[in-house]
Amino acid sequence: MFKKPLSFVFVFTLSYAIMQRMKIAYIITRMDEYGGAQVHIRDMSTYLHGQGHEITVLSGWPGKVSDFIEHVGVTYREIPDLIRSIKPKQDWRAFKQIRKTLQHEKPDIVSCHSSKAGLLGRLAARSLGIPVVFTAHGWAFTDNVPPLQRLIYRVIETLAALFTSRIITVSEYDRQLALKKHVCSTKKIKTVHNGMLLLPAPHRNVTEKDKPLQIIMVARFGPQKDHATLLKALSVLESTNWHLTFVGGGDNSETGNLADKLGLSDKITFMGEREDIPEILESADLYTLITNWEGFPRSILEAMRAQLPVVATDVAGVSEAVIEGETGWLVPHRDEDALAAIIATAIENRQQVYDMGLAGRNRFEENFTFKHMMDKNLALYQEVVLEEG
């Protein structure tokens, strides 16, 4: 089932300074899909396990990601009643299950991820006197989230912050948003940008102008992502010298129906959820992430690592990764005309596409590798343990 577990672990255990050994528990709502938070937990737990730290991951919804970490030796504990939707009786049972597991594991620190696990995990940890850190992979009260949802989650996060040792945001935008909404104090919150495993740069050449521009978007189908605006932008292009590939799980029927309606079906490939994203990106020319809201998308870093220029909606922390006109283009939310103009430019100017991709790869290596992220996270964990241990 797992093609490269040994090489994956080997990369994580080759370098990085060995720090004081800790017992760390990670809590996340589900581990059955390759979302940004799930990959984040997979990478961090695998690396830390390889460095000799005692790692336990707790979640509801076990699956392919929890299977992987167990396969490489990370301890996994299922929390049967931990689900995304709000169900008070089941949530109370999940709280008790988390608390019981933490009581048994006795970690030095707990690291919580995702909204539901973030709330229940923090309460459980604090009830046992265990230091706890929450990583916000994009706030649920950010711009373009439905108003009632924004209000509810802002209140929840403000209350949950009272039980939190530190909050990590994956973008400076999210840190500033939390401070603006009075979620917590400046001392309690810190930005640590996402980082990804450093892989060799793919061998690329300038794509010949007469060949279709290979566009790709890797994103789960759901309310957060805006596949529709991308399709509408492509439908008004004069040039048909392009092909689009969608990669991602979820229900893609609505997007497929829109593609049919716009007469684009023969120019679009739906690949579903895949585990070989680096290999798939190697065959693309241009990466797009058209979306409604974000934190600091890991998929953009994957694209930069693959030496692809990025076209992305300018929301939340996206501009902290993509440098307009240098490593890609930023487009206003739901602006079909602006997006169409950018794609038309990419179709016509393949040298610019190549140059931007190269600049993106350089920016990734300088700022967003796994080592950059892991060093900062470990330092924060140790700071919290020393303060409260």
Contacts in CASP RR format, 6 or more apart in sequence:
PFRMAT RR
TARGET T0000
AUTHOR 0000-0000-0000
METHOD contacts of the structure
MODEL  1
MFKKPLSFVFVFTLSYAIMQRMKIAYIITRMDEYGGAQVHIRDMSTYLHG
QGHEITVLSGWPGKVSDFIEHVGVTYREIPDLIRSIKPKQDWRAFKQIRK
TLQHEKPDIVSCHSSKAGLLGRLAARSLGIPVVFTAHGWAFTDNVPPLQR
LIYRVIETLAALFTSRIITVSEYDRQLALKKHVCSTKKIKTVHNGMLLLP
APHRNVTEKDKPLQIIMVARFGPQKDHATLLKALSVLESTNWHLTFVGGG
DNSETGNLADKLGLSDKITFMGEREDIPEILESADLYTLITNWEGFPRSI
LEAMRAQLPVVATDVAGVSEAVIEGETGWLVPHRDEDALAAIIATAIENR
QQVYDMGLAGRNRFEENFTFKHMMDKNLALYQEVVLEEG
1 67 0 8 1.000
1 71 0 8 1.000
2 67 0 8 1.000
2 68 0 8 1.000
2 71 0 8 1.000
5 68 0 8 1.000
5 71 0 8 1.000
5 72 0 8 1.000
8 46 0 8 1.000
8 72 0 8 1.000
9 46 0 8 1.000
9 50 0 8 1.000
9 72 0 8 1.000
11 197 0 8 1.000
12 43 0 8 1.000
12 46 0 8 1.000
12 47 0 8 1.000
12 50 0 8 1.000
12 51 0 8 1.000
12 197 0 8 1.000
12 370 0 8 1.000
13 47 0 8 1.000
13 50 0 8 1.000
13 51 0 8 1.000
15 371 0 8 1.000
16 47 0 8 1.000
16 51 0 8 1.000
16 371 0 8 1.000
16 374 0 8 1.000
16 375 0 8 1.000
18 51 0 8 1.000
19 51 0 8 1.000
19 378 0 8 1.000
19 382 0 8 1.000
20 382 0 8 1.000
21 52 0 8 1.000
21 53 0 8 1.000
21 54 0 8 1.000
22 53 0 8 1.000
22 54 0 8 1.000
22 107 0 8 1.000
22 108 0 8 1.000
22 109 0 8 1.000
22 381 0 8 1.000
22 382 0 8 1.000
22 385 0 8 1.000
23 53 0 8 1.000
23 54 0 8 1.000
23 55 0 8 1.000
23 56 0 8 1.000
23 105 0 8 1.000
23 106 0 8 1.000
23 107 0 8 1.000
23 108 0 8 1.000
23 109 0 8 1.000
24 48 0 8 1.000
24 53 0 8 1.000
24 54 0 8 1.000
24 55 0 8 1.000
24 56 0 8 1.000
24 107 0 8 1.000
24 108 0 8 1.000
24 109 0 8 1.000
24 110 0 8 1.000
24 111 0 8 1.000
24 381 0 8 1.000
25 55 0 8 1.000
25 56 0 8 1.000
25 57 0 8 1.000
25 58 0 8 1.000
25 101 0 8 1.000
25 102 0 8 1.000
25 105 0 8 1.000
25 107 0 8 1.000
25 109 0 8 1.000
25 110 0 8 1.000
25 111 0 8 1.000
26 41 0 8 1.000
26 44 0 8 1.000
26 45 0 8 1.000
26 55 0 8 1.000
26 56 0 8 1.000
26 57 0 8 1.000
26 58 0 8 1.000
26 110 0 8 1.000
26 111 0 8 1.000
26 112 0 8 1.000
26 113 0 8 1.000
27 57 0 8 1.000
27 58 0 8 1.000
27 59 0 8 1.000
27 79 0 8 1.000
27 98 0 8 1.000
27 110 0 8 1.000
27 111 0 8 1.000
27 112 0 8 1.000
27 113 0 8 1.000
27 117 0 8 1.000
27 118 0 8 1.000
27 120 0 8 1.000
27 121 0 8 1.000
28 37 0 8 1.000
28 38 0 8 1.000
28 41 0 8 1.000
28 57 0 8 1.000
28 58 0 8 1.000
28 59 0 8 1.000
28 112 0 8 1.000
28 113 0 8 1.000
28 114 0 8 1.000
28 117 0 8 1.000
29 59 0 8 1.000
29 60 0 8 1.000
29 61 0 8 1.000
29 82 0 8 1.000
29 83 0 8 1.000
29 84 0 8 1.000
29 114 0 8 1.000
29 115 0 8 1.000
29 116 0 8 1.000
29 117 0 8 1.000
30 38 0 8 1.000
30 59 0 8 1.000
30 60 0 8 1.000
30 61 0 8 1.000
30 82 0 8 1.000
30 84 0 8 1.000
30 114 0 8 1.000
31 38 0 8 1.000
31 41 0 8 1.000
31 57 0 8 1.000
31 59 0 8 1.000
31 60 0 8 1.000
31 61 0 8 1.000
31 62 0 8 1.000
31 63 0 8 1.000
31 65 0 8 1.000
31 66 0 8 1.000
31 69 0 8 1.000
31 76 0 8 1.000
32 61 0 8 1.000
32 62 0 8 1.000
32 63 0 8 1.000
32 64 0 8 1.000
32 65 0 8 1.000
32 66 0 8 1.000
33 64 0 8 1.000
33 65 0 8 1.000
33 220 0 8 1.000
33 249 0 8 1.000
33 273 0 8 1.000
34 64 0 8 1.000
34 65 0 8 1.000
34 273 0 8 1.000
34 275 0 8 1.000
35 220 0 8 1.000
35 298 0 8 1.000
36 137 0 8 1.000
36 298 0 8 1.000
36 299 0 8 1.000
37 113 0 8 1.000
37 114 0 8 1.000
37 135 0 8 1.000
37 137 0 8 1.000
38 65 0 8 1.000
39 65 0 8 1.000
39 298 0 8 1.000
40 113 0 8 1.000
40 135 0 8 1.000
40 137 0 8 1.000
40 194 0 8 1.000
40 298 0 8 1.000
41 57 0 8 1.000
41 65 0 8 1.000
41 69 0 8 1.000
41 113 0 8 1.000
42 65 0 8 1.000
42 68 0 8 1.000
42 69 0 8 1.000
43 196 0 8 1.000
43 197 0 8 1.000
43 370 0 8 1.000
44 374 0 8 1.000
44 377 0 8 1.000
45 55 0 8 1.000
45 57 0 8 1.000
45 69 0 8 1.000
45 74 0 8 1.000
46 69 0 8 1.000
46 72 0 8 1.000
46 74 0 8 1.000
47 370 0 8 1.000
47 374 0 8 1.000
48 55 0 8 1.000
49 55 0 8 1.000
49 72 0 8 1.000
49 73 0 8 1.000
49 74 0 8 1.000
54 75 0 8 1.000
54 107 0 8 1.000
55 74 0 8 1.000
55 75 0 8 1.000
56 74 0 8 1.000
56 75 0 8 1.000
56 76 0 8 1.000
56 77 0 8 1.000
56 101 0 8 1.000
56 105 0 8 1.000
56 107 0 8 1.000
57 66 0 8 1.000
57 69 0 8 1.000
57 74 0 8 1.000
57 75 0 8 1.000
57 76 0 8 1.000
57 77 0 8 1.000
58 76 0 8 1.000
58 77 0 8 1.000
58 78 0 8 1.000
58 79 0 8 1.000
58 82 0 8 1.000
58 98 0 8 1.000
58 101 0 8 1.000
58 102 0 8 1.000
58 117 0 8 1.000
59 66 0 8 1.000
59 76 0 8 1.000
59 78 0 8 1.000
59 79 0 8 1.000
59 82 0 8 1.000
59 117 0 8 1.000
60 78 0 8 1.000
60 79 0 8 1.000
60 80 0 8 1.000
60 81 0 8 1.000
60 82 0 8 1.000
60 83 0 8 1.000
61 82 0 8 1.000
61 83 0 8 1.000
62 76 0 8 1.000
62 78 0 8 1.000
64 275 0 8 1.000
66 76 0 8 1.000
66 78 0 8 1.000
69 76 0 8 1.000
70 76 0 8 1.000
75 105 0 8 1.000
77 101 0 8 1.000
77 105 0 8 1.000
79 94 0 8 1.000
79 97 0 8 1.000
79 98 0 8 1.000
79 101 0 8 1.000
80 94 0 8 1.000
80 97 0 8 1.000
81 90 0 8 1.000
81 91 0 8 1.000
81 93 0 8 1.000
81 94 0 8 1.000
81 97 0 8 1.000
82 94 0 8 1.000
82 97 0 8 1.000
82 98 0 8 1.000
82 116 0 8 1.000
82 117 0 8 1.000
82 120 0 8 1.000
83 90 0 8 1.000
83 94 0 8 1.000
83 116 0 8 1.000
84 115 0 8 1.000
84 116 0 8 1.000
86 116 0 8 1.000
91 116 0 8 1.000
91 120 0 8 1.000
94 120 0 8 1.000
95 120 0 8 1.000
95 121 0 8 1.000
95 123 0 8 1.000
95 124 0 8 1.000
98 120 0 8 1.000
98 121 0 8 1.000
98 124 0 8 1.000
99 124 0 8 1.000
99 127 0 8 1.000
99 128 0 8 1.000
102 110 0 8 1.000
102 124 0 8 1.000
102 125 0 8 1.000
102 128 0 8 1.000
102 130 0 8 1.000
103 128 0 8 1.000
107 130 0 8 1.000
108 130 0 8 1.000
108 131 0 8 1.000
108 385 0 8 1.000
108 389 0 8 1.000
109 130 0 8 1.000
109 131 0 8 1.000
109 132 0 8 1.000
109 133 0 8 1.000
109 165 0 8 1.000
109 381 0 8 1.000
109 384 0 8 1.000
109 385 0 8 1.000
110 121 0 8 1.000
110 122 0 8 1.000
110 124 0 8 1.000
110 125 0 8 1.000
110 130 0 8 1.000
110 131 0 8 1.000
110 132 0 8 1.000
110 133 0 8 1.000
111 132 0 8 1.000
111 133 0 8 1.000
111 134 0 8 1.000
111 135 0 8 1.000
111 381 0 8 1.000
112 118 0 8 1.000
112 121 0 8 1.000
112 122 0 8 1.000
112 125 0 8 1.000
112 132 0 8 1.000
112 133 0 8 1.000
112 134 0 8 1.000
112 135 0 8 1.000
113 134 0 8 1.000
113 135 0 8 1.000
113 137 0 8 1.000
114 137 0 8 1.000
115 140 0 8 1.000
115 153 0 8 1.000
115 156 0 8 1.000
118 134 0 8 1.000
118 160 0 8 1.000
119 156 0 8 1.000
119 160 0 8 1.000
121 132 0 8 1.000
122 132 0 8 1.000
122 134 0 8 1.000
122 160 0 8 1.000
122 163 0 8 1.000
122 164 0 8 1.000
123 160 0 8 1.000
123 163 0 8 1.000
125 131 0 8 1.000
125 132 0 8 1.000
125 163 0 8 1.000
126 132 0 8 1.000
126 163 0 8 1.000
131 165 0 8 1.000
131 384 0 8 1.000
131 385 0 8 1.000
131 387 0 8 1.000
131 388 0 8 1.000
131 389 0 8 1.000
132 163 0 8 1.000
132 164 0 8 1.000
132 165 0 8 1.000
133 164 0 8 1.000
133 165 0 8 1.000
133 166 0 8 1.000
133 167 0 8 1.000
133 168 0 8 1.000
133 380 0 8 1.000
133 381 0 8 1.000
133 384 0 8 1.000
134 160 0 8 1.000
134 161 0 8 1.000
134 164 0 8 1.000
134 166 0 8 1.000
134 167 0 8 1.000
134 168 0 8 1.000
135 167 0 8 1.000
135 168 0 8 1.000
135 169 0 8 1.000
135 170 0 8 1.000
136 157 0 8 1.000
136 167 0 8 1.000
136 168 0 8 1.000
136 169 0 8 1.000
136 170 0 8 1.000
136 174 0 8 1.000
136 178 0 8 1.000
137 170 0 8 1.000
137 295 0 8 1.000
137 296 0 8 1.000
138 169 0 8 1.000
138 170 0 8 1.000
138 171 0 8 1.000
138 174 0 8 1.000
138 293 0 8 1.000
138 294 0 8 1.000
138 295 0 8 1.000
138 296 0 8 1.000
138 316 0 8 1.000
139 153 0 8 1.000
139 154 0 8 1.000
139 157 0 8 1.000
139 169 0 8 1.000
139 174 0 8 1.000
139 177 0 8 1.000
139 178 0 8 1.000
139 295 0 8 1.000
140 149 0 8 1.000
140 150 0 8 1.000
140 153 0 8 1.000
140 157 0 8 1.000
141 149 0 8 1.000
141 150 0 8 1.000
141 151 0 8 1.000
141 153 0 8 1.000
141 154 0 8 1.000
141 157 0 8 1.000
141 177 0 8 1.000
141 181 0 8 1.000
142 150 0 8 1.000
142 174 0 8 1.000
142 177 0 8 1.000
142 293 0 8 1.000
142 294 0 8 1.000
142 295 0 8 1.000
142 315 0 8 1.000
142 316 0 8 1.000
143 293 0 8 1.000
143 315 0 8 1.000
143 316 0 8 1.000
144 292 0 8 1.000
144 293 0 8 1.000
144 315 0 8 1.000
144 333 0 8 1.000
145 153 0 8 1.000
145 292 0 8 1.000
145 293 0 8 1.000
154 181 0 8 1.000
154 183 0 8 1.000
157 178 0 8 1.000
157 183 0 8 1.000
158 181 0 8 1.000
158 182 0 8 1.000
158 183 0 8 1.000
158 184 0 8 1.000
161 167 0 8 1.000
161 183 0 8 1.000
161 184 0 8 1.000
161 188 0 8 1.000
164 184 0 8 1.000
164 188 0 8 1.000
165 188 0 8 1.000
165 384 0 8 1.000
165 387 0 8 1.000
165 388 0 8 1.000
166 188 0 8 1.000
166 189 0 8 1.000
166 190 0 8 1.000
166 380 0 8 1.000
166 383 0 8 1.000
166 384 0 8 1.000
167 178 0 8 1.000
167 183 0 8 1.000
167 184 0 8 1.000
167 188 0 8 1.000
167 189 0 8 1.000
167 190 0 8 1.000
168 189 0 8 1.000
168 190 0 8 1.000
168 191 0 8 1.000
168 192 0 8 1.000
168 377 0 8 1.000
168 380 0 8 1.000
169 175 0 8 1.000
169 178 0 8 1.000
169 189 0 8 1.000
169 190 0 8 1.000
169 191 0 8 1.000
169 192 0 8 1.000
170 191 0 8 1.000
170 192 0 8 1.000
170 193 0 8 1.000
170 194 0 8 1.000
170 295 0 8 1.000
170 296 0 8 1.000
171 191 0 8 1.000
171 193 0 8 1.000
171 295 0 8 1.000
171 296 0 8 1.000
171 316 0 8 1.000
171 317 0 8 1.000
171 320 0 8 1.000
172 191 0 8 1.000
172 317 0 8 1.000
172 320 0 8 1.000
173 295 0 8 1.000
173 296 0 8 1.000
173 316 0 8 1.000
173 317 0 8 1.000
173 319 0 8 1.000
173 320 0 8 1.000
174 191 0 8 1.000
174 295 0 8 1.000
174 296 0 8 1.000
174 316 0 8 1.000
174 317 0 8 1.000
175 189 0 8 1.000
175 190 0 8 1.000
175 191 0 8 1.000
177 316 0 8 1.000
178 184 0 8 1.000
178 189 0 8 1.000
179 186 0 8 1.000
179 189 0 8 1.000
183 189 0 8 1.000
190 380 0 8 1.000
192 373 0 8 1.000
192 376 0 8 1.000
192 377 0 8 1.000
192 380 0 8 1.000
193 296 0 8 1.000
193 320 0 8 1.000
193 321 0 8 1.000
193 367 0 8 1.000
193 368 0 8 1.000
193 372 0 8 1.000
193 373 0 8 1.000
194 296 0 8 1.000
194 298 0 8 1.000
194 301 0 8 1.000
194 368 0 8 1.000
194 373 0 8 1.000
195 298 0 8 1.000
195 301 0 8 1.000
195 368 0 8 1.000
195 369 0 8 1.000
195 370 0 8 1.000
195 372 0 8 1.000
195 373 0 8 1.000
196 298 0 8 1.000
196 301 0 8 1.000
196 302 0 8 1.000
196 305 0 8 1.000
196 364 0 8 1.000
196 368 0 8 1.000
196 369 0 8 1.000
196 370 0 8 1.000
197 369 0 8 1.000
197 370 0 8 1.000
198 305 0 8 1.000
198 365 0 8 1.000
198 369 0 8 1.000
198 370 0 8 1.000
198 371 0 8 1.000
199 278 0 8 1.000
199 305 0 8 1.000
201 305 0 8 1.000
201 307 0 8 1.000
201 361 0 8 1.000
202 281 0 8 1.000
202 282 0 8 1.000
202 306 0 8 1.000
202 307 0 8 1.000
204 307 0 8 1.000
204 354 0 8 1.000
205 354 0 8 1.000
206 350 0 8 1.000
206 351 0 8 1.000
206 353 0 8 1.000
206 354 0 8 1.000
207 213 0 8 1.000
207 214 0 8 1.000
207 285 0 8 1.000
207 350 0 8 1.000
207 353 0 8 1.000
207 354 0 8 1.000
208 350 0 8 1.000
209 348 0 8 1.000
209 350 0 8 1.000
210 241 0 8 1.000
211 241 0 8 1.000
212 241 0 8 1.000
212 242 0 8 1.000
212 243 0 8 1.000
213 241 0 8 1.000
213 242 0 8 1.000
213 243 0 8 1.000
213 285 0 8 1.000
213 286 0 8 1.000
213 343 0 8 1.000
213 346 0 8 1.000
213 347 0 8 1.000
213 350 0 8 1.000
213 353 0 8 1.000
214 242 0 8 1.000
214 243 0 8 1.000
214 245 0 8 1.000
214 283 0 8 1.000
214 284 0 8 1.000
214 285 0 8 1.000
214 286 0 8 1.000
215 242 0 8 1.000
215 243 0 8 1.000
215 244 0 8 1.000
215 245 0 8 1.000
215 284 0 8 1.000
215 285 0 8 1.000
215 286 0 8 1.000
215 287 0 8 1.000
215 288 0 8 1.000
215 343 0 8 1.000
216 244 0 8 1.000
216 245 0 8 1.000
216 246 0 8 1.000
216 247 0 8 1.000
216 280 0 8 1.000
216 281 0 8 1.000
216 284 0 8 1.000
216 286 0 8 1.000
216 287 0 8 1.000
216 288 0 8 1.000
216 308 0 8 1.000
217 227 0 8 1.000
217 230 0 8 1.000
217 244 0 8 1.000
217 245 0 8 1.000
217 246 0 8 1.000
217 247 0 8 1.000
217 287 0 8 1.000
217 288 0 8 1.000
217 289 0 8 1.000
217 290 0 8 1.000
218 247 0 8 1.000
218 248 0 8 1.000
218 277 0 8 1.000
218 280 0 8 1.000
218 281 0 8 1.000
218 287 0 8 1.000
218 289 0 8 1.000
218 299 0 8 1.000
218 302 0 8 1.000
218 303 0 8 1.000
219 225 0 8 1.000
219 227 0 8 1.000
219 246 0 8 1.000
219 247 0 8 1.000
219 248 0 8 1.000
219 289 0 8 1.000
219 291 0 8 1.000
219 299 0 8 1.000
220 248 0 8 1.000
220 249 0 8 1.000
220 250 0 8 1.000
220 273 0 8 1.000
221 227 0 8 1.000
221 246 0 8 1.000
221 248 0 8 1.000
221 249 0 8 1.000
221 250 0 8 1.000
221 251 0 8 1.000
221 252 0 8 1.000
221 254 0 8 1.000
221 255 0 8 1.000
222 250 0 8 1.000
222 251 0 8 1.000
223 292 0 8 1.000
224 291 0 8 1.000
224 292 0 8 1.000
224 293 0 8 1.000
224 294 0 8 1.000
225 290 0 8 1.000
225 291 0 8 1.000
225 292 0 8 1.000
226 290 0 8 1.000
226 291 0 8 1.000
226 292 0 8 1.000
226 313 0 8 1.000
226 333 0 8 1.000
226 334 0 8 1.000
227 246 0 8 1.000
227 252 0 8 1.000
227 255 0 8 1.000
227 258 0 8 1.000
227 290 0 8 1.000
228 254 0 8 1.000
228 255 0 8 1.000
228 258 0 8 1.000
229 290 0 8 1.000
229 334 0 8 1.000
229 335 0 8 1.000
229 336 0 8 1.000
229 339 0 8 1.000
230 244 0 8 1.000
230 288 0 8 1.000
230 290 0 8 1.000
230 339 0 8 1.000
231 255 0 8 1.000
231 258 0 8 1.000
231 259 0 8 1.000
231 262 0 8 1.000
231 264 0 8 1.000
231 268 0 8 1.000
232 262 0 8 1.000
232 336 0 8 1.000
233 336 0 8 1.000
233 337 0 8 1.000
233 339 0 8 1.000
233 340 0 8 1.000
233 343 0 8 1.000
234 242 0 8 1.000
234 244 0 8 1.000
234 262 0 8 1.000
234 264 0 8 1.000
234 267 0 8 1.000
234 340 0 8 1.000
234 343 0 8 1.000
235 262 0 8 1.000
235 263 0 8 1.000
235 264 0 8 1.000
236 336 0 8 1.000
236 337 0 8 1.000
236 340 0 8 1.000
237 340 0 8 1.000
237 343 0 8 1.000
237 344 0 8 1.000
237 347 0 8 1.000
238 344 0 8 1.000
239 344 0 8 1.000
239 347 0 8 1.000
239 348 0 8 1.000
240 267 0 8 1.000
241 347 0 8 1.000
242 267 0 8 1.000
242 343 0 8 1.000
242 347 0 8 1.000
243 267 0 8 1.000
243 268 0 8 1.000
243 269 0 8 1.000
244 264 0 8 1.000
244 267 0 8 1.000
244 268 0 8 1.000
244 269 0 8 1.000
245 268 0 8 1.000
245 269 0 8 1.000
245 271 0 8 1.000
245 280 0 8 1.000
245 284 0 8 1.000
246 252 0 8 1.000
246 255 0 8 1.000
246 268 0 8 1.000
246 269 0 8 1.000
246 270 0 8 1.000
246 271 0 8 1.000
246 272 0 8 1.000
247 271 0 8 1.000
247 272 0 8 1.000
247 273 0 8 1.000
247 274 0 8 1.000
247 277 0 8 1.000
247 280 0 8 1.000
248 271 0 8 1.000
248 272 0 8 1.000
248 273 0 8 1.000
248 274 0 8 1.000
249 272 0 8 1.000
249 273 0 8 1.000
250 272 0 8 1.000
250 273 0 8 1.000
252 270 0 8 1.000
252 272 0 8 1.000
255 270 0 8 1.000
256 265 0 8 1.000
256 268 0 8 1.000
256 270 0 8 1.000
259 265 0 8 1.000
259 268 0 8 1.000
271 280 0 8 1.000
274 280 0 8 1.000
277 302 0 8 1.000
278 302 0 8 1.000
278 305 0 8 1.000
278 306 0 8 1.000
281 287 0 8 1.000
281 302 0 8 1.000
281 303 0 8 1.000
281 306 0 8 1.000
281 308 0 8 1.000
282 306 0 8 1.000
284 306 0 8 1.000
284 308 0 8 1.000
285 308 0 8 1.000
285 346 0 8 1.000
285 350 0 8 1.000
285 353 0 8 1.000
286 308 0 8 1.000
286 309 0 8 1.000
286 311 0 8 1.000
286 343 0 8 1.000
286 346 0 8 1.000
286 353 0 8 1.000
287 299 0 8 1.000
287 300 0 8 1.000
287 303 0 8 1.000
287 306 0 8 1.000
287 308 0 8 1.000
287 309 0 8 1.000
287 310 0 8 1.000
287 311 0 8 1.000
288 310 0 8 1.000
288 311 0 8 1.000
288 312 0 8 1.000
289 297 0 8 1.000
289 299 0 8 1.000
289 300 0 8 1.000
289 303 0 8 1.000
289 310 0 8 1.000
289 311 0 8 1.000
289 312 0 8 1.000
289 313 0 8 1.000
289 318 0 8 1.000
290 311 0 8 1.000
290 312 0 8 1.000
290 313 0 8 1.000
290 331 0 8 1.000
290 339 0 8 1.000
291 297 0 8 1.000
291 312 0 8 1.000
291 313 0 8 1.000
291 315 0 8 1.000
292 313 0 8 1.000
292 315 0 8 1.000
292 333 0 8 1.000
293 315 0 8 1.000
293 316 0 8 1.000
294 313 0 8 1.000
294 315 0 8 1.000
294 316 0 8 1.000
294 317 0 8 1.000
294 318 0 8 1.000
295 316 0 8 1.000
295 317 0 8 1.000
295 318 0 8 1.000
296 316 0 8 1.000
296 317 0 8 1.000
296 318 0 8 1.000
296 320 0 8 1.000
296 321 0 8 1.000
297 312 0 8 1.000
297 318 0 8 1.000
297 321 0 8 1.000
300 310 0 8 1.000
300 312 0 8 1.000
300 318 0 8 1.000
300 321 0 8 1.000
300 322 0 8 1.000
301 321 0 8 1.000
301 364 0 8 1.000
301 368 0 8 1.000
303 310 0 8 1.000
304 310 0 8 1.000
304 321 0 8 1.000
304 327 0 8 1.000
304 357 0 8 1.000
304 360 0 8 1.000
304 361 0 8 1.000
304 363 0 8 1.000
304 364 0 8 1.000
304 368 0 8 1.000
305 361 0 8 1.000
305 364 0 8 1.000
306 361 0 8 1.000
307 357 0 8 1.000
307 358 0 8 1.000
307 360 0 8 1.000
307 361 0 8 1.000
308 357 0 8 1.000
309 327 0 8 1.000
309 328 0 8 1.000
309 329 0 8 1.000
309 346 0 8 1.000
309 353 0 8 1.000
309 356 0 8 1.000
309 357 0 8 1.000
309 360 0 8 1.000
310 321 0 8 1.000
310 322 0 8 1.000
310 327 0 8 1.000
310 328 0 8 1.000
310 329 0 8 1.000
310 360 0 8 1.000
311 328 0 8 1.000
311 329 0 8 1.000
311 331 0 8 1.000
311 339 0 8 1.000
311 342 0 8 1.000
311 343 0 8 1.000
311 346 0 8 1.000
312 318 0 8 1.000
312 322 0 8 1.000
312 328 0 8 1.000
312 329 0 8 1.000
312 330 0 8 1.000
312 331 0 8 1.000
313 330 0 8 1.000
313 331 0 8 1.000
313 332 0 8 1.000
313 333 0 8 1.000
314 330 0 8 1.000
314 331 0 8 1.000
314 332 0 8 1.000
314 333 0 8 1.000
315 333 0 8 1.000
318 330 0 8 1.000
319 330 0 8 1.000
321 327 0 8 1.000
321 363 0 8 1.000
321 368 0 8 1.000
322 328 0 8 1.000
322 329 0 8 1.000
322 330 0 8 1.000
323 359 0 8 1.000
323 360 0 8 1.000
323 363 0 8 1.000
324 330 0 8 1.000
325 356 0 8 1.000
326 356 0 8 1.000
326 359 0 8 1.000
326 360 0 8 1.000
327 356 0 8 1.000
327 357 0 8 1.000
327 359 0 8 1.000
327 360 0 8 1.000
327 363 0 8 1.000
328 356 0 8 1.000
328 357 0 8 1.000
328 360 0 8 1.000
329 342 0 8 1.000
331 338 0 8 1.000
331 339 0 8 1.000
331 342 0 8 1.000
332 338 0 8 1.000
345 352 0 8 1.000
346 352 0 8 1.000
346 353 0 8 1.000
END
